[in-house]
């Protein structure tokens, strides 16, 4: 790999980290134009409510979901799964906090992202958010591995997406269950 290719990879990684940071700030600032600009024109956001495609639909969804309560989106380090000249994929573990009238609500989740490089920069082509847990902060101590860890306001409690669906987790538990 040439020095120029290595430099391009480093710049691409930094630009992807910046995209993830811009997304979090746009959510917290309620800057919906900046948030929509984080996605390609045909971009997809997929989470609890199912997939949403295209900037107009994304704007409506984020407007509905973000609401009038202060939030803090904390994205941890990007782990790149692949990086090419014009597309990439990676995962980001994140935590979101929502200040609600009934108290602090916390979400621990993982983004599985597909990125596309466009002439003016990197954007999300697809952003899948799967959760480890979502509940009022005061209920964190009640969460159990086999319990309902998805406790969204106004919805019945349900199962979380992670970690039970992760291949490494499944393999680990299968090994633990085998008799010696």
N, C-alpha and C positions, 0 to 999 in steps of 0.2 A: 504494500500500500504506500502510495506516495505521501509526501508531507502535505500536499494540497488536499488529498483525499482525507487524510487524518484530520486536518484543520476543518474541512467541511463537516465531518462527522461531529466534531466537538461543537461547532457552531450550531448544527442541527439539534444536538442534545440540549444545548442552552436555550435555543429558541423554543423547544418543546417544554422545558421547565418553565419558561416565561409564559407560554400559553396556559399552562396549568395554574400558574399564579394569577394571571389576568382573569381567568375563569372564576377563581375563588373571590377575588376582589370585586368583580362585576356582580356576582351573586350578593355579596354583603353590601355593596353600594347601591344595589337595585338599578344598576346601569344596564338596562335591557338591550340597548343597542350594542354596547360592548360585549354583552353576553352572547347575543345572536352572532356577532362578528367572530366569535371563537369557533363557530361551526362553518363547514362548507355549506353551499346553498342547499344541498340535499342531505345535510347532516342529520344524524339520528341520536336522540337521547333516549335511553331505555332504562327504566327503573320501576319502582313499585306500581305505577299506573300503566305500565306497558310502554312500547316504543312510540316515539313521536318523531316525525320526519319533516324536514324543511324549516327554514328560518321563521316563516309566519306561524306555523304550528308551535315551534319552540318558544317563540315570544309569548303566545297565549298560555302555554303550559307553565313557563317560569313565572309569568305574571300571577297565575292562579296559585302556584305552589309556594312562592316566596312569601307572600302576604306582608302584613304591616309590622311584623315582629322582627326585632334586630337578630341578626345571625352572625356567626363566625364560622367560616369554612377553612379548615386546616388541612392542607394537602401535604403529605409526607413525600419522600423522595420517589422520583420516577424510576422504575425498573424497565428498561427497554428490552422487549423480546426480539424485535427486529428493527433495523434501521436501513432504509434504502434511500436513494436520491430523492424520490418523490412521495414515498409513503413509509409509514412506520407503525409499530404497535407496541404497547406497553401497559404496565399496571401501576396504579397509585393507591396506596392505603390512605384513607382520609377520615377525618372526624368533623362532624358538623354540630354546631350548638345553636339552638333557637330559644330566644328569650320569649316566653309566652306569658299571658296573664296568669296562668295557673302554675308557673314555674319554669325552670330550665328543662328543655328537652334535648337529649343527646342522641347522636347517630354515629356509629362506627361502620364504615363501609369501604369497599374496594371498587375502584374504577378499572375497568378493562377498556382500554382506548385503542381506536384505530385513527391514525393521523394521516393527513394528506397535505403535501406541500403545494401551495398555489403560488402564482406569480408574486403575490405580496406577502407571503409567509405561510407558516404552518397553521392548520386548523384541525378541529375534531371532525372526522368523517363519521365516527360512531363513538358514543360514550355510554357504556353499560355500567350502571351502579348497582352493586349487590351488597346487602348489609349483613354485618355480624350481629348488630342489635340496634334497636331504636326504641327509646323509652324515656319517661321522665327521669331526670337525674336522680331524684329521690328513690327510684326503684332499681337503680343499678345493683344494689346489694341483693336483690331478689332474683336476679337472672341466674338460671341454671343451664348447664349444657343441654339438657333434654327438655327444657321448658319453652314456652312461647316468648321469644325474644323480640318479636316485632309487635310493638305496642303503640301504633300510630294513633293520635287523637281522633276520636270519632269513628274508629274501625275496631272490629273484634281483634283480639290478640291472635297472633299467628306465628308460624315458624319463620326463622331467619333463613337467608340464602346461604350464608357462610358460617362456619367453615365446613359444614357437613358435605357440601357438594364438591369440595376440592379433591382431586385425585390423590394427592399425598395424604390428606386427612383420612380418606376412605381406606387407603392401604394401611395406614398406621393403626386405625381401629380394627381392621380385619386381623392384623398381626396380633394385636393385644387380646383379641377374643379367642385365638387359637389355643387349645390346651397344650400344656408343656409335655 
